[in-house]
Amino acid sequence: MTVTLLSGGAVEVNPIMAAMVYQSAAVFAAVKMAMTGFGVILLVVLARYRFMRVVRVEVVMYAVLIAYVGLLSYEYWMLREPIDFAAR
């Protein structure tokens, strides 16, 4: 979805990914999946710990899940209109 949106005029706001997105789609996809996978593994491993001794990391995982679902919903919303590649 990200590559489709970028080709339609969207902007990558993640500075790490923005540095790679215009170099190679394959590297961009690999790094994006690796960063996501590493983050999920880290959260699962730390799920029983407390963040700043206040909030369980398990709660943070649910917050990240809700934020990610929100991000995906926003991207689907942006894709609701067909992208006119001929106009680019």
PDB file of N, CA, C and O in Angstrom:
ATOM      1  N   MET A   1       0.822  -1.189   0.000  1.00  0.00           N
ATOM      2  CA  MET A   1       0.000   0.000   0.000  1.00  0.00           C
ATOM      3  C   MET A   1       0.868   1.256   0.000  1.00  0.00           C
ATOM      4  O   MET A   1       0.558   2.237  -0.677  1.00  0.00           O
ATOM      5  N   THR A   2       1.949   1.215   0.760  1.00  0.00           N
ATOM      6  CA  THR A   2       2.799   2.399   0.858  1.00  0.00           C
ATOM      7  C   THR A   2       3.380   2.769  -0.492  1.00  0.00           C
ATOM      8  O   THR A   2       3.368   3.941  -0.868  1.00  0.00           O
ATOM      9  N   VAL A   3       3.884   1.801  -1.221  1.00  0.00           N
ATOM     10  CA  VAL A   3       4.492   2.080  -2.527  1.00  0.00           C
ATOM     11  C   VAL A   3       3.441   2.615  -3.489  1.00  0.00           C
ATOM     12  O   VAL A   3       3.721   3.530  -4.263  1.00  0.00           O
ATOM     13  N   THR A   4       2.238   2.056  -3.448  1.00  0.00           N
ATOM     14  CA  THR A   4       1.156   2.540  -4.303  1.00  0.00           C
ATOM     15  C   THR A   4       0.808   3.982  -3.963  1.00  0.00           C
ATOM     16  O   THR A   4       0.645   4.815  -4.855  1.00  0.00           O
ATOM     17  N   LEU A   5       0.697   4.272  -2.680  1.00  0.00           N
ATOM     18  CA  LEU A   5       0.391   5.642  -2.269  1.00  0.00           C
ATOM     19  C   LEU A   5       1.509   6.607  -2.641  1.00  0.00           C
ATOM     20  O   LEU A   5       1.244   7.727  -3.079  1.00  0.00           O
ATOM     21  N   LEU A   6       2.760   6.178  -2.467  1.00  0.00           N
ATOM     22  CA  LEU A   6       3.889   7.039  -2.817  1.00  0.00           C
ATOM     23  C   LEU A   6       3.921   7.334  -4.313  1.00  0.00           C
ATOM     24  O   LEU A   6       4.222   8.454  -4.726  1.00  0.00           O
ATOM     25  N   SER A   7       3.612   6.330  -5.117  1.00  0.00           N
ATOM     26  CA  SER A   7       3.597   6.553  -6.565  1.00  0.00           C
ATOM     27  C   SER A   7       2.448   7.459  -6.977  1.00  0.00           C
ATOM     28  O   SER A   7       2.465   8.042  -8.061  1.00  0.00           O
ATOM     29  N   GLY A   8       1.444   7.576  -6.103  1.00  0.00           N
ATOM     30  CA  GLY A   8       0.314   8.457  -6.383  1.00  0.00           C
ATOM     31  C   GLY A   8       0.465   9.845  -5.806  1.00  0.00           C
ATOM     32  O   GLY A   8      -0.448  10.661  -5.923  1.00  0.00           O
ATOM     33  N   GLY A   9       1.605  10.135  -5.178  1.00  0.00           N
ATOM     34  CA  GLY A   9       1.847  11.479  -4.682  1.00  0.00           C
ATOM     35  C   GLY A   9       1.932  11.608  -3.170  1.00  0.00           C
ATOM     36  O   GLY A   9       2.181  12.706  -2.673  1.00  0.00           O
ATOM     37  N   ALA A  10       1.733  10.526  -2.416  1.00  0.00           N
ATOM     38  CA  ALA A  10       1.844  10.597  -0.962  1.00  0.00           C
ATOM     39  C   ALA A  10       3.312  10.773  -0.567  1.00  0.00           C
ATOM     40  O   ALA A  10       4.210  10.608  -1.393  1.00  0.00           O
ATOM     41  N   VAL A  11       3.539  11.105   0.689  1.00  0.00           N
ATOM     42  CA  VAL A  11       4.895  11.341   1.197  1.00  0.00           C
ATOM     43  C   VAL A  11       5.144  10.387   2.361  1.00  0.00           C
ATOM     44  O   VAL A  11       4.288  10.225   3.230  1.00  0.00           O
ATOM     45  N   GLU A  12       6.311   9.759   2.375  1.00  0.00           N
ATOM     46  CA  GLU A  12       6.706   8.888   3.498  1.00  0.00           C
ATOM     47  C   GLU A  12       7.148   9.768   4.655  1.00  0.00           C
ATOM     48  O   GLU A  12       8.072  10.568   4.510  1.00  0.00           O
ATOM     49  N   VAL A  13       6.494   9.626   5.806  1.00  0.00           N
ATOM     50  CA  VAL A  13       6.818  10.485   6.950  1.00  0.00           C
ATOM     51  C   VAL A  13       7.830   9.850   7.896  1.00  0.00           C
ATOM     52  O   VAL A  13       8.393  10.547   8.740  1.00  0.00           O
ATOM     53  N   ASN A  14       8.076   8.547   7.780  1.00  0.00           N
ATOM     54  CA  ASN A  14       9.089   7.887   8.589  1.00  0.00           C
ATOM     55  C   ASN A  14      10.456   8.244   7.993  1.00  0.00           C
ATOM     56  O   ASN A  14      10.748   7.843   6.867  1.00  0.00           O
ATOM     57  N   PRO A  15      11.293   8.982   8.715  1.00  0.00           N
ATOM     58  CA  PRO A  15      12.564   9.434   8.127  1.00  0.00           C
ATOM     59  C   PRO A  15      13.499   8.297   7.737  1.00  0.00           C
ATOM     60  O   PRO A  15      14.250   8.425   6.770  1.00  0.00           O
ATOM     61  N   ILE A  16      13.468   7.197   8.463  1.00  0.00           N
ATOM     62  CA  ILE A  16      14.324   6.053   8.119  1.00  0.00           C
ATOM     63  C   ILE A  16      13.871   5.456   6.796  1.00  0.00           C
ATOM     64  O   ILE A  16      14.690   5.175   5.921  1.00  0.00           O
ATOM     65  N   MET A  17      12.572   5.265   6.653  1.00  0.00           N
ATOM     66  CA  MET A  17      12.049   4.667   5.426  1.00  0.00           C
ATOM     67  C   MET A  17      12.116   5.650   4.261  1.00  0.00           C
ATOM     68  O   MET A  17      12.312   5.238   3.118  1.00  0.00           O
ATOM     69  N   ALA A  18      11.956   6.944   4.537  1.00  0.00           N
ATOM     70  CA  ALA A  18      12.023   7.946   3.471  1.00  0.00           C
ATOM     71  C   ALA A  18      13.392   7.946   2.800  1.00  0.00           C
ATOM     72  O   ALA A  18      13.502   8.219   1.604  1.00  0.00           O
ATOM     73  N   ALA A  19      14.437   7.639   3.574  1.00  0.00           N
ATOM     74  CA  ALA A  19      15.787   7.600   3.004  1.00  0.00           C
ATOM     75  C   ALA A  19      15.955   6.427   2.041  1.00  0.00           C
ATOM     76  O   ALA A  19      16.794   6.483   1.142  1.00  0.00           O
ATOM     77  N   MET A  20      15.168   5.370   2.220  1.00  0.00           N
ATOM     78  CA  MET A  20      15.316   4.172   1.390  1.00  0.00           C
ATOM     79  C   MET A  20      14.274   4.027   0.294  1.00  0.00           C
ATOM     80  O   MET A  20      14.501   3.315  -0.684  1.00  0.00           O
ATOM     81  N   VAL A  21      13.155   4.679   0.441  1.00  0.00           N
ATOM     82  CA  VAL A  21      12.021   4.407  -0.435  1.00  0.00           C
ATOM     83  C   VAL A  21      12.312   4.705  -1.902  1.00  0.00           C
ATOM     84  O   VAL A  21      11.801   4.020  -2.787  1.00  0.00           O
ATOM     85  N   TYR A  22      13.111   5.698  -2.156  1.00  0.00           N
ATOM     86  CA  TYR A  22      13.369   6.067  -3.548  1.00  0.00           C
ATOM     87  C   TYR A  22      14.595   5.374  -4.129  1.00  0.00           C
ATOM     88  O   TYR A  22      14.921   5.581  -5.297  1.00  0.00           O
ATOM     89  N   GLN A  23      15.279   4.553  -3.334  1.00  0.00           N
ATOM     90  CA  GLN A  23      16.448   3.829  -3.827  1.00  0.00           C
ATOM     91  C   GLN A  23      16.057   2.494  -4.433  1.00  0.00           C
ATOM     92  O   GLN A  23      16.434   2.189  -5.565  1.00  0.00           O
ATOM     93  N   SER A  24      15.298   1.688  -3.682  1.00  0.00           N
ATOM     94  CA  SER A  24      14.933   0.357  -4.151  1.00  0.00           C
ATOM     95  C   SER A  24      13.666  -0.090  -3.432  1.00  0.00           C
ATOM     96  O   SER A  24      13.598  -0.066  -2.203  1.00  0.00           O
ATOM     97  N   ALA A  25      12.674  -0.493  -4.200  1.00  0.00           N
ATOM     98  CA  ALA A  25      11.420  -0.972  -3.613  1.00  0.00           C
ATOM     99  C   ALA A  25      11.663  -2.252  -2.814  1.00  0.00           C
ATOM    100  O   ALA A  25      11.029  -2.462  -1.781  1.00  0.00           O
ATOM    101  N   ALA A  26      12.568  -3.103  -3.279  1.00  0.00           N
ATOM    102  CA  ALA A  26      12.853  -4.361  -2.578  1.00  0.00           C
ATOM    103  C   ALA A  26      13.514  -4.097  -1.226  1.00  0.00           C
ATOM    104  O   ALA A  26      13.141  -4.707  -0.223  1.00  0.00           O
ATOM    105  N   VAL A  27      14.486  -3.198  -1.196  1.00  0.00           N
ATOM    106  CA  VAL A  27      15.157  -2.858   0.064  1.00  0.00           C
ATOM    107  C   VAL A  27      14.156  -2.187   1.006  1.00  0.00           C
ATOM    108  O   VAL A  27      14.131  -2.477   2.202  1.00  0.00           O
ATOM    109  N   PHE A  28      13.342  -1.299   0.467  1.00  0.00           N
ATOM    110  CA  PHE A  28      12.322  -0.621   1.260  1.00  0.00           C
ATOM    111  C   PHE A  28      11.396  -1.644   1.917  1.00  0.00           C
ATOM    112  O   PHE A  28      11.144  -1.563   3.119  1.00  0.00           O
ATOM    113  N   ALA A  29      10.891  -2.595   1.150  1.00  0.00           N
ATOM    114  CA  ALA A  29       9.974  -3.607   1.688  1.00  0.00           C
ATOM    115  C   ALA A  29      10.673  -4.483   2.724  1.00  0.00           C
ATOM    116  O   ALA A  29      10.094  -4.785   3.767  1.00  0.00           O
ATOM    117  N   ALA A  30      11.908  -4.892   2.448  1.00  0.00           N
ATOM    118  CA  ALA A  30      12.644  -5.747   3.382  1.00  0.00           C
ATOM    119  C   ALA A  30      12.905  -5.033   4.710  1.00  0.00           C
ATOM    120  O   ALA A  30      12.715  -5.616   5.777  1.00  0.00           O
ATOM    121  N   VAL A  31      13.335  -3.782   4.642  1.00  0.00           N
ATOM    122  CA  VAL A  31      13.614  -3.026   5.868  1.00  0.00           C
ATOM    123  C   VAL A  31      12.323  -2.763   6.634  1.00  0.00           C
ATOM    124  O   VAL A  31      12.301  -2.849   7.862  1.00  0.00           O
ATOM    125  N   LYS A  32      11.252  -2.445   5.921  1.00  0.00           N
ATOM    126  CA  LYS A  32       9.971  -2.182   6.583  1.00  0.00           C
ATOM    127  C   LYS A  32       9.479  -3.434   7.314  1.00  0.00           C
ATOM    128  O   LYS A  32       9.024  -3.346   8.454  1.00  0.00           O
ATOM    129  N   MET A  33       9.565  -4.590   6.668  1.00  0.00           N
ATOM    130  CA  MET A  33       9.139  -5.842   7.317  1.00  0.00           C
ATOM    131  C   MET A  33      10.060  -6.191   8.482  1.00  0.00           C
ATOM    132  O   MET A  33       9.592  -6.656   9.521  1.00  0.00           O
ATOM    133  N   ALA A  34      11.355  -5.972   8.319  1.00  0.00           N
ATOM    134  CA  ALA A  34      12.303  -6.277   9.399  1.00  0.00           C
ATOM    135  C   ALA A  34      12.068  -5.382  10.611  1.00  0.00           C
ATOM    136  O   ALA A  34      12.089  -5.863  11.744  1.00  0.00           O
ATOM    137  N   MET A  35      11.846  -4.097  10.391  1.00  0.00           N
ATOM    138  CA  MET A  35      11.596  -3.178  11.502  1.00  0.00           C
ATOM    139  C   MET A  35      10.304  -3.541  12.228  1.00  0.00           C
ATOM    140  O   MET A  35      10.248  -3.521  13.457  1.00  0.00           O
ATOM    141  N   THR A  36       9.281  -3.868  11.469  1.00  0.00           N
ATOM    142  CA  THR A  36       8.004  -4.260  12.071  1.00  0.00           C
ATOM    143  C   THR A  36       8.162  -5.555  12.847  1.00  0.00           C
ATOM    144  O   THR A  36       7.697  -5.660  13.982  1.00  0.00           O
ATOM    145  N   GLY A  37       8.813  -6.539  12.247  1.00  0.00           N
ATOM    146  CA  GLY A  37       9.017  -7.828  12.912  1.00  0.00           C
ATOM    147  C   GLY A  37       9.832  -7.691  14.182  1.00  0.00           C
ATOM    148  O   GLY A  37       9.494  -8.288  15.205  1.00  0.00           O
ATOM    149  N   PHE A  38      10.903  -6.911  14.129  1.00  0.00           N
ATOM    150  CA  PHE A  38      11.734  -6.700  15.315  1.00  0.00           C
ATOM    151  C   PHE A  38      10.928  -6.027  16.426  1.00  0.00           C
ATOM    152  O   PHE A  38      11.034  -6.407  17.592  1.00  0.00           O
ATOM    153  N   GLY A  39      10.134  -5.039  16.066  1.00  0.00           N
ATOM    154  CA  GLY A  39       9.311  -4.349  17.056  1.00  0.00           C
ATOM    155  C   GLY A  39       8.304  -5.272  17.716  1.00  0.00           C
ATOM    156  O   GLY A  39       8.108  -5.216  18.930  1.00  0.00           O
ATOM    157  N   VAL A  40       7.663  -6.120  16.921  1.00  0.00           N
ATOM    158  CA  VAL A  40       6.685  -7.064  17.464  1.00  0.00           C
ATOM    159  C   VAL A  40       7.371  -8.072  18.384  1.00  0.00           C
ATOM    160  O   VAL A  40       6.877  -8.350  19.477  1.00  0.00           O
ATOM    161  N   ILE A  41       8.498  -8.617  17.950  1.00  0.00           N
ATOM    162  CA  ILE A  41       9.225  -9.582  18.779  1.00  0.00           C
ATOM    163  C   ILE A  41       9.657  -8.940  20.093  1.00  0.00           C
ATOM    164  O   ILE A  41       9.526  -9.552  21.153  1.00  0.00           O
ATOM    165  N   LEU A  42      10.168  -7.720  20.034  1.00  0.00           N
ATOM    166  CA  LEU A  42      10.595  -7.026  21.243  1.00  0.00           C
ATOM    167  C   LEU A  42       9.422  -6.817  22.202  1.00  0.00           C
ATOM    168  O   LEU A  42       9.560  -7.032  23.406  1.00  0.00           O
ATOM    169  N   LEU A  43       8.288  -6.404  21.680  1.00  0.00           N
ATOM    170  CA  LEU A  43       7.118  -6.192  22.533  1.00  0.00           C
ATOM    171  C   LEU A  43       6.623  -7.497  23.148  1.00  0.00           C
ATOM    172  O   LEU A  43       6.213  -7.519  24.308  1.00  0.00           O
ATOM    173  N   VAL A  44       6.658  -8.586  22.376  1.00  0.00           N
ATOM    174  CA  VAL A  44       6.206  -9.881  22.905  1.00  0.00           C
ATOM    175  C   VAL A  44       7.144 -10.364  24.004  1.00  0.00           C
ATOM    176  O   VAL A  44       6.693 -10.857  25.038  1.00  0.00           O
ATOM    177  N   VAL A  45       8.450 -10.225  23.781  1.00  0.00           N
ATOM    178  CA  VAL A  45       9.422 -10.655  24.784  1.00  0.00           C
ATOM    179  C   VAL A  45       9.261  -9.845  26.075  1.00  0.00           C
ATOM    180  O   VAL A  45       9.401 -10.385  27.172  1.00  0.00           O
ATOM    181  N   LEU A  46       8.972  -8.574  25.941  1.00  0.00           N
ATOM    182  CA  LEU A  46       8.860  -7.695  27.107  1.00  0.00           C
ATOM    183  C   LEU A  46       7.434  -7.549  27.629  1.00  0.00           C
ATOM    184  O   LEU A  46       7.184  -6.689  28.474  1.00  0.00           O
ATOM    185  N   ALA A  47       6.501  -8.359  27.157  1.00  0.00           N
ATOM    186  CA  ALA A  47       5.083  -8.185  27.469  1.00  0.00           C
ATOM    187  C   ALA A  47       4.778  -8.175  28.964  1.00  0.00           C
ATOM    188  O   ALA A  47       3.853  -7.480  29.385  1.00  0.00           O
ATOM    189  N   ARG A  48       5.510  -8.906  29.765  1.00  0.00           N
ATOM    190  CA  ARG A  48       5.226  -8.989  31.198  1.00  0.00           C
ATOM    191  C   ARG A  48       5.927  -7.907  32.019  1.00  0.00           C
ATOM    192  O   ARG A  48       5.708  -7.800  33.226  1.00  0.00           O
ATOM    193  N   TYR A  49       6.761  -7.113  31.369  1.00  0.00           N
ATOM    194  CA  TYR A  49       7.455  -6.033  32.063  1.00  0.00           C
ATOM    195  C   TYR A  49       6.571  -4.796  32.125  1.00  0.00           C
ATOM    196  O   TYR A  49       5.510  -4.741  31.504  1.00  0.00           O
ATOM    197  N   ARG A  50       7.022  -3.818  32.873  1.00  0.00           N
ATOM    198  CA  ARG A  50       6.305  -2.552  32.960  1.00  0.00           C
ATOM    199  C   ARG A  50       7.126  -1.458  32.292  1.00  0.00           C
ATOM    200  O   ARG A  50       8.342  -1.379  32.468  1.00  0.00           O
ATOM    201  N   PHE A  51       6.453  -0.626  31.533  1.00  0.00           N
ATOM    202  CA  PHE A  51       7.083   0.514  30.875  1.00  0.00           C
ATOM    203  C   PHE A  51       7.143   1.662  31.876  1.00  0.00           C
ATOM    204  O   PHE A  51       6.110   2.140  32.342  1.00  0.00           O
ATOM    205  N   MET A  52       8.347   2.099  32.201  1.00  0.00           N
ATOM    206  CA  MET A  52       8.575   3.156  33.186  1.00  0.00           C
ATOM    207  C   MET A  52       7.937   2.805  34.538  1.00  0.00           C
ATOM    208  O   MET A  52       7.518   3.684  35.292  1.00  0.00           O
ATOM    209  N   ARG A  53       7.877   1.517  34.818  1.00  0.00           N
ATOM    210  CA  ARG A  53       7.342   0.983  36.077  1.00  0.00           C
ATOM    211  C   ARG A  53       5.889   1.368  36.337  1.00  0.00           C
ATOM    212  O   ARG A  53       5.426   1.327  37.477  1.00  0.00           O
ATOM    213  N   VAL A  54       5.184   1.735  35.294  1.00  0.00           N
ATOM    214  CA  VAL A  54       3.799   2.163  35.451  1.00  0.00           C
ATOM    215  C   VAL A  54       2.858   1.306  34.614  1.00  0.00           C
ATOM    216  O   VAL A  54       1.912   0.720  35.139  1.00  0.00           O
ATOM    217  N   VAL A  55       3.117   1.236  33.326  1.00  0.00           N
ATOM    218  CA  VAL A  55       2.213   0.581  32.372  1.00  0.00           C
ATOM    219  C   VAL A  55       2.835  -0.722  31.907  1.00  0.00           C
ATOM    220  O   VAL A  55       4.000  -0.766  31.513  1.00  0.00           O
ATOM    221  N   ARG A  56       2.040  -1.785  31.957  1.00  0.00           N
ATOM    222  CA  ARG A  56       2.536  -3.062  31.443  1.00  0.00           C
ATOM    223  C   ARG A  56       2.763  -2.954  29.936  1.00  0.00           C
ATOM    224  O   ARG A  56       1.973  -2.332  29.226  1.00  0.00           O
ATOM    225  N   VAL A  57       3.832  -3.554  29.461  1.00  0.00           N
ATOM    226  CA  VAL A  57       4.145  -3.530  28.028  1.00  0.00           C
ATOM    227  C   VAL A  57       3.018  -4.191  27.239  1.00  0.00           C
ATOM    228  O   VAL A  57       2.791  -3.854  26.077  1.00  0.00           O
ATOM    229  N   GLU A  58       2.322  -5.118  27.858  1.00  0.00           N
ATOM    230  CA  GLU A  58       1.174  -5.766  27.222  1.00  0.00           C
ATOM    231  C   GLU A  58       0.126  -4.719  26.807  1.00  0.00           C
ATOM    232  O   GLU A  58      -0.471  -4.831  25.737  1.00  0.00           O
ATOM    233  N   VAL A  59      -0.091  -3.724  27.638  1.00  0.00           N
ATOM    234  CA  VAL A  59      -1.030  -2.648  27.312  1.00  0.00           C
ATOM    235  C   VAL A  59      -0.484  -1.814  26.158  1.00  0.00           C
ATOM    236  O   VAL A  59      -1.236  -1.387  25.282  1.00  0.00           O
ATOM    237  N   VAL A  60       0.825  -1.586  26.162  1.00  0.00           N
ATOM    238  CA  VAL A  60       1.462  -0.852  25.067  1.00  0.00           C
ATOM    239  C   VAL A  60       1.268  -1.608  23.755  1.00  0.00           C
ATOM    240  O   VAL A  60       1.037  -0.991  22.715  1.00  0.00           O
ATOM    241  N   MET A  61       1.359  -2.941  23.793  1.00  0.00           N
ATOM    242  CA  MET A  61       1.143  -3.746  22.584  1.00  0.00           C
ATOM    243  C   MET A  61      -0.244  -3.505  22.016  1.00  0.00           C
ATOM    244  O   MET A  61      -0.404  -3.359  20.804  1.00  0.00           O
ATOM    245  N   TYR A  62      -1.241  -3.463  22.877  1.00  0.00           N
ATOM    246  CA  TYR A  62      -2.604  -3.213  22.395  1.00  0.00           C
ATOM    247  C   TYR A  62      -2.731  -1.803  21.825  1.00  0.00           C
ATOM    248  O   TYR A  62      -3.429  -1.597  20.832  1.00  0.00           O
ATOM    249  N   ALA A  63      -2.069  -0.844  22.440  1.00  0.00           N
ATOM    250  CA  ALA A  63      -2.093   0.528  21.924  1.00  0.00           C
ATOM    251  C   ALA A  63      -1.429   0.590  20.542  1.00  0.00           C
ATOM    252  O   ALA A  63      -1.925   1.271  19.644  1.00  0.00           O
ATOM    253  N   VAL A  64      -0.313  -0.117  20.376  1.00  0.00           N
ATOM    254  CA  VAL A  64       0.362  -0.165  19.077  1.00  0.00           C
ATOM    255  C   VAL A  64      -0.538  -0.841  18.047  1.00  0.00           C
ATOM    256  O   VAL A  64      -0.613  -0.395  16.902  1.00  0.00           O
ATOM    257  N   LEU A  65      -1.216  -1.904  18.442  1.00  0.00           N
ATOM    258  CA  LEU A  65      -2.140  -2.586  17.529  1.00  0.00           C
ATOM    259  C   LEU A  65      -3.253  -1.644  17.074  1.00  0.00           C
ATOM    260  O   LEU A  65      -3.578  -1.586  15.888  1.00  0.00           O
ATOM    261  N   ILE A  66      -3.828  -0.915  18.007  1.00  0.00           N
ATOM    262  CA  ILE A  66      -4.899   0.029  17.659  1.00  0.00           C
ATOM    263  C   ILE A  66      -4.365   1.119  16.734  1.00  0.00           C
ATOM    264  O   ILE A  66      -5.029   1.489  15.765  1.00  0.00           O
ATOM    265  N   ALA A  67      -3.176   1.633  17.023  1.00  0.00           N
ATOM    266  CA  ALA A  67      -2.572   2.655  16.162  1.00  0.00           C
ATOM    267  C   ALA A  67      -2.304   2.103  14.769  1.00  0.00           C
ATOM    268  O   ALA A  67      -2.509   2.801  13.777  1.00  0.00           O
ATOM    269  N   TYR A  68      -1.845   0.850  14.685  1.00  0.00           N
ATOM    270  CA  TYR A  68      -1.548   0.251  13.383  1.00  0.00           C
ATOM    271  C   TYR A  68      -2.823   0.026  12.573  1.00  0.00           C
ATOM    272  O   TYR A  68      -2.843   0.252  11.363  1.00  0.00           O
ATOM    273  N   VAL A  69      -3.880  -0.415  13.239  1.00  0.00           N
ATOM    274  CA  VAL A  69      -5.174  -0.573  12.555  1.00  0.00           C
ATOM    275  C   VAL A  69      -5.659   0.792  12.069  1.00  0.00           C
ATOM    276  O   VAL A  69      -6.217   0.904  10.978  1.00  0.00           O
ATOM    277  N   GLY A  70      -5.444   1.823  12.878  1.00  0.00           N
ATOM    278  CA  GLY A  70      -5.795   3.178  12.450  1.00  0.00           C
ATOM    279  C   GLY A  70      -4.998   3.613  11.232  1.00  0.00           C
ATOM    280  O   GLY A  70      -5.546   4.220  10.312  1.00  0.00           O
ATOM    281  N   LEU A  71      -3.709   3.307  11.222  1.00  0.00           N
ATOM    282  CA  LEU A  71      -2.859   3.644  10.075  1.00  0.00           C
ATOM    283  C   LEU A  71      -3.322   2.918   8.818  1.00  0.00           C
ATOM    284  O   LEU A  71      -3.431   3.523   7.752  1.00  0.00           O
ATOM    285  N   LEU A  72      -3.594   1.620   8.944  1.00  0.00           N
ATOM    286  CA  LEU A  72      -4.077   0.864   7.784  1.00  0.00           C
ATOM    287  C   LEU A  72      -5.409   1.400   7.281  1.00  0.00           C
ATOM    288  O   LEU A  72      -5.629   1.499   6.074  1.00  0.00           O
ATOM    289  N   SER A  73      -6.292   1.745   8.204  1.00  0.00           N
ATOM    290  CA  SER A  73      -7.585   2.317   7.818  1.00  0.00           C
ATOM    291  C   SER A  73      -7.393   3.621   7.066  1.00  0.00           C
ATOM    292  O   SER A  73      -8.068   3.873   6.068  1.00  0.00           O
ATOM    293  N   TYR A  74      -6.474   4.450   7.542  1.00  0.00           N
ATOM    294  CA  TYR A  74      -6.184   5.715   6.874  1.00  0.00           C
ATOM    295  C   TYR A  74      -5.622   5.477   5.474  1.00  0.00           C
ATOM    296  O   TYR A  74      -5.999   6.172   4.531  1.00  0.00           O
ATOM    297  N   GLU A  75      -4.730   4.507   5.332  1.00  0.00           N
ATOM    298  CA  GLU A  75      -4.173   4.208   4.009  1.00  0.00           C
ATOM    299  C   GLU A  75      -5.246   3.685   3.066  1.00  0.00           C
ATOM    300  O   GLU A  75      -5.274   4.066   1.896  1.00  0.00           O
ATOM    301  N   TYR A  76      -6.130   2.820   3.555  1.00  0.00           N
ATOM    302  CA  TYR A  76      -7.247   2.355   2.722  1.00  0.00           C
ATOM    303  C   TYR A  76      -8.149   3.524   2.340  1.00  0.00           C
ATOM    304  O   TYR A  76      -8.645   3.583   1.216  1.00  0.00           O
ATOM    305  N   TRP A  77      -8.362   4.449   3.263  1.00  0.00           N
ATOM    306  CA  TRP A  77      -9.171   5.620   2.978  1.00  0.00           C
ATOM    307  C   TRP A  77      -8.515   6.461   1.882  1.00  0.00           C
ATOM    308  O   TRP A  77      -9.204   6.970   0.999  1.00  0.00           O
ATOM    309  N   MET A  78      -7.190   6.609   1.933  1.00  0.00           N
ATOM    310  CA  MET A  78      -6.483   7.372   0.907  1.00  0.00           C
ATOM    311  C   MET A  78      -6.550   6.674  -0.445  1.00  0.00           C
ATOM    312  O   MET A  78      -6.491   7.330  -1.484  1.00  0.00           O
ATOM    313  N   LEU A  79      -6.672   5.344  -0.441  1.00  0.00           N
ATOM    314  CA  LEU A  79      -6.734   4.588  -1.697  1.00  0.00           C
ATOM    315  C   LEU A  79      -8.145   4.496  -2.265  1.00  0.00           C
ATOM    316  O   LEU A  79      -8.344   3.857  -3.298  1.00  0.00           O
ATOM    317  N   ARG A  80      -9.121   5.111  -1.623  1.00  0.00           N
ATOM    318  CA  ARG A  80     -10.501   4.980  -2.066  1.00  0.00           C
ATOM    319  C   ARG A  80     -10.722   5.552  -3.464  1.00  0.00           C
ATOM    320  O   ARG A  80     -11.595   5.092  -4.201  1.00  0.00           O
ATOM    321  N   GLU A  81      -9.932   6.548  -3.817  1.00  0.00           N
ATOM    322  CA  GLU A  81     -10.005   7.134  -5.162  1.00  0.00           C
ATOM    323  C   GLU A  81      -8.915   6.495  -6.022  1.00  0.00           C
ATOM    324  O   GLU A  81      -7.772   6.357  -5.586  1.00  0.00           O
ATOM    325  N   PRO A  82      -9.272   6.110  -7.232  1.00  0.00           N
ATOM    326  CA  PRO A  82      -8.238   5.552  -8.112  1.00  0.00           C
ATOM    327  C   PRO A  82      -7.150   6.586  -8.388  1.00  0.00           C
ATOM    328  O   PRO A  82      -7.432   7.774  -8.549  1.00  0.00           O
ATOM    329  N   ILE A  83      -5.919   6.124  -8.440  1.00  0.00           N
ATOM    330  CA  ILE A  83      -4.789   7.000  -8.709  1.00  0.00           C
ATOM    331  C   ILE A  83      -4.634   7.120 -10.214  1.00  0.00           C
ATOM    332  O   ILE A  83      -4.573   6.117 -10.926  1.00  0.00           O
ATOM    333  N   ASP A  84      -4.573   8.345 -10.687  1.00  0.00           N
ATOM    334  CA  ASP A  84      -4.426   8.609 -12.130  1.00  0.00           C
ATOM    335  C   ASP A  84      -2.927   8.722 -12.427  1.00  0.00           C
ATOM    336  O   ASP A  84      -2.336   9.795 -12.301  1.00  0.00           O
ATOM    337  N   PHE A  85      -2.321   7.589 -12.824  1.00  0.00           N
ATOM    338  CA  PHE A  85      -0.881   7.584 -13.098  1.00  0.00           C
ATOM    339  C   PHE A  85      -0.545   8.358 -14.358  1.00  0.00           C
ATOM    340  O   PHE A  85       0.586   8.820 -14.508  1.00  0.00           O
ATOM    341  N   ALA A  86      -1.500   8.511 -15.272  1.00  0.00           N
ATOM    342  CA  ALA A  86      -1.243   9.250 -16.499  1.00  0.00           C
ATOM    343  C   ALA A  86      -1.042  10.731 -16.214  1.00  0.00           C
ATOM    344  O   ALA A  86      -0.356  11.418 -16.971  1.00  0.00           O
ATOM    345  N   ALA A  87      -1.629  11.229 -15.135  1.00  0.00           N
ATOM    346  CA  ALA A  87      -1.503  12.645 -14.792  1.00  0.00           C
ATOM    347  C   ALA A  87      -0.142  12.947 -14.177  1.00  0.00           C
ATOM    348  O   ALA A  87       0.200  14.121 -14.035  1.00  0.00           O
ATOM    349  N   ARG A  88       0.627  11.973 -13.816  1.00  0.00           N
ATOM    350  CA  ARG A  88       1.933  12.172 -13.152  1.00  0.00           C
ATOM    351  C   ARG A  88       3.002  12.383 -14.166  1.00  0.00           C
ATOM    352  O   ARG A  88       4.165  12.568 -13.807  1.00  0.00           O
TER     353      ARG A  88
END
